């Protein structure tokens, strides 16, 4: 029995068992996008039908992170990967790792099933930022990792005294795939280990792509009729955030590293001999005029006010630096547009403004002082005829520009792999997924959220997220099918 | 003490000195003592307490407070009135004594303030918190009364202006281990000992005091403008150092814009023991064998050399020129420093063009007498004349750049607006432009693709802001005070007069370019006292008027929240001659009408950014698009719209 999803939408119990895979349902001719629900992270399987070779599978990311609240990882990624391994017969035509964040790659090192894929992966695509052949890129990536490690150690040591400490740690955990003090995350694995597996563990050398490259699809996928275009990331030298190499130099020493990047010596240093030490009382009272009370409210000593202002200035810088690091990694995302029988599927990874703009507006045409409502032909053409959109960055606003939403056609399907209440809050207009964005997308597309599915797999039960919609919408073309830990879109 | 004695002492009391000599680095410690790097700054005399902290309450006061947040330490503050310091003309330069650092920060900061005030023709004041309608009088927590300067606030290769910390935080850090430049590997580098860095950061604080809304991120030019202008101000100070100027003139044959300088000794094939023929041929390709053969970078156009080198970049932090101009970068660069460098290059293009134009006759005379400029020394007399000309032109350009601030709109600045402000200010203050300064600016900007959005032609007349509508009435009731500032009563009176002028007459509001449906606030008004080319005194008042509405961050989607969209106008109002009132004859005080104590003043310029109509719509779209691009859709904190200088200035 095929469930019509405008009637019953949440899987689980008997219903889930009755859902059908593509093969079971006799949909061999249809393209299928499967979104696994693993929590806050992406795990997509694109299955391309081929009469000659049988279904060919493309894995796009496999990761999950705990998030700011610790609720992001629902603890089923290993089961989901085992399900995927069975489904694909442990054979993948292509793996795409969009970027090196934990919520996109941790599964490769955490889930032992991937070991069985060795020698049975046709190709691996990663962004140019993972190449081993460019010293500058390596230096930047290593610098970022070193900064993240230093920052993580610093924040962990500072404990509750540090404002925004938990926000910073959540971002760093995602950047490194490791929890505090380098201890592996509760589920195992690390980003470094996942990257090593992707690069050396499947018996195939990854290809590293950027906008403008002509990607090499494995012959099975070409035979099946799939084609692909790389839209992002922009060429390395076109990315302004190359400037971020300064991040480490800006905040690195504050974190305790002495300036020698390689040795990472951890020590604080005093700039002057102790004889020059003073005390606030060395200053006349007039010196602290700036910090005296300006209202009736009782306040502390003026010099204490001053001290607090200085002490809090640097953590603010640290928070901003870590946010930039987070954006930097997101912007490295490999953005791929697949075409199959004239159907267009856009997988945007976690690309943010700088990545999108490069192809939305064309090279060197980012809107500066003149507001630009006109996208480049390429951008308009792509967004104007989508059949499927993988919602960027789990539904955060920075990853799906409003201008892009405006340019999208109507009637396509959006899939958002997310877990409510992992990052941000509605109270602060910072919840992920951001409700107004999904509402805007819902006006044009049928939006499926992974966290609206119930999971029942290997005896584990996970309820749908409280705030997620009860029902999946009905797509204008194709249909949704729900499985024990995933939702399929058949088109 | 008898009254006679008191009187006698009063009569013989020595006047306060005009200046206070203090030692400082002209550039930074890495240059040692050569070419006048250890210099004396004669700052205006102020009564000080330990810190140094300015004792008298003034709107432009500063306080140097040496608290180290990284180590949780306070360092002993210097007493600049200690006779042992006074008799030396300030402590001698020393990297290891924090008291010298405090002295240098005070000296350079005070010099920068003075320099701005001379250019503006008025005292400056620091940032004031935005007042909503009905906000009670008095100081608000966000107002900066005395700018606090923290010479060793943090361990970081950074320095930044922080309105939250009511001042500027300077960091210290260890130099790169592998490529430390002129520093020892791992040596401590203090950003507060870089003349350039102090001036750069002070400029941020000063601009923020002059134009509060220039820290609101409304378009891509706003943070870049802050960065660019801060660099420009720091770089023009280099031309005040005569010994460096003379040395650079000799090494460039007078072409001061060159990035590379001639070394003391050329590289030759004879540098090696019995060179082979092949080696002789390859001599020029070989590296130097002596320090004196190494090429030098032009110190006049390079910013913060020690800082840049200590970070392993093998050069200063940024330079004014050195790349080929093009009109594409302006469409491409959005990072504030990178985009700011386009503005810096445009200004220095104009500056060097004028310098070369003004000195062309000197070179012609020199060459006519058989002199050569393609190598060898220039005669001292010529070098001195060139140095004077460069120094004079640099001062002139600095003044032009700073004065233009008062002719900028109060909100949403763009590079195009700044060009219009420069041209307008120059036409206003120097109607005759024999040297072609305005044209030099226009061409340099055009070469880099910077054109005003709303000007119909690229001619001087059209680039300058238009004259206000003749129907605009004069402003009654303004008190211009005197150059020492306005009393609180005068301020109250002017505030009331200006608010009434714009809000009470719908026609006036319309003529000033405001949305008729929204109230207008008056965030600032400053009398200015400047000297006309003919030597006469002119008194003007620069007034900011602003109105605001909330616009949705995503069009048609109110759930995304809103951003403040501001319109505004800068008014330049001139004090009328006291014996004439608007053409009605000799002025007579009316004892019954208080407001008539001050003759109505003419509005000479209205530099407006509209909030309504088609211009308002374009600006709203631009700001919305920019807000989305820089990720402001999330969050509720109103501070997120403000530039975070700590991050923009990461790497300064």
Interface residues (C-beta under 8 A of the other chain):
Chain A: X240 X243 X246 X247 X249 X250 X251 X253 X254 X258 X259 X260 X268 X269 X270 X271 X272 X273 X276 X277 X278 X279 X280 X282 X283 X284 X286 X287 X288 X289 X290 X291 X294 X295 X306 X307 X309 X310 X311 X312 X313 X314 X316 X317 X320 X321 X324 X327 X352 X353 X357 X364 X365 X366 X367 X368 X369 X370 X371 X372 X373 X396 X397 X398 X401 X402 X403 X424 X428 X429 X430 X434 X435 X436 X437 X439 X440
Chain B: X49 X50 X51 X53 X55 X57 X63 X65 X66 X67 X68 X69 X70 X71 X72 X73 X74 X75 X76 X77 X96 X97 X98 X99 X138 X139 X140 X141 X143 X144 X145 X146 X148 X150 X152 X153 X154 X155 X156 X157 X158 X162 X164 X165 X166 X167 X169 X171 X172 X173 X174 X175 X176 X177 X186 X188 X190 X219 X220 X221 X311 X328 X330 X331 X332 X333 X334 X335 X337 X338 X414 X415 X416 X453 X554 X555 X557 X559 X560 X561 X618 X621 X622 X624 X625 X626 X628 X629 X630 X631 X633 X634 X635 X636 X637 X644 X646 X647 X650 X651
